[in-house]
């Protein structure tokens, strides 16, 4: 079993930055993929960014490329999402997710991930 706990959300103004963290505990190995998803009110959960745990390969949704950076700390079992130049449309609950394999391409569908955190709210508003 794996437990994922997100932190770092909050209320910020457009143009501000936030850093989300995801702590993974329980059974963890190197051959896994982790990702950040987000879900805005009334919308479906969408892929934001993903990273392979051992190789550090990354992928991003076009809407956040150049503004968000995903990273991981293998020794601490932590994943991060540095979010810069935040926009009101980034407002959502952000979730971290994990799957036990490293496919050729980082999966972007929620049903391809086996474990989820409880989410952290990010609100971008002036």
ZIBEL-V47498 format. One line per field, one symbol per residue. ss: DSSP state (@ for helix, = for strand, . for the rest). phi: phi as a letter, one per 20 degrees, with the letter a starting at -180 (. if undefined). burial: 1 if it has 9 or more other C-alpha atoms within 8 Angstrom, else 0. A space follows every 50 residues. Layout:
BEGIN
ss->???
phi->???
burial->???
END
This chain:
BEGIN
ss->.======..===.....=========......=======......===== ==.....===.@@@...======....======....@@@.========. .........@@@..==...=====..
phi->.cddcebofrdcegnfcbceccedcnfccfebccbdcbcegmcffcfdbc befeemfcbcfgfdgnddcebbdffdlcccceddlfcgfefaedcdbbce bcffdffdegfedecceencedcdbe
burial->01111101100111011111111110000011111111110000111111 11100101011001001101110000111111111111011111111110 01000100010011111011111110
END
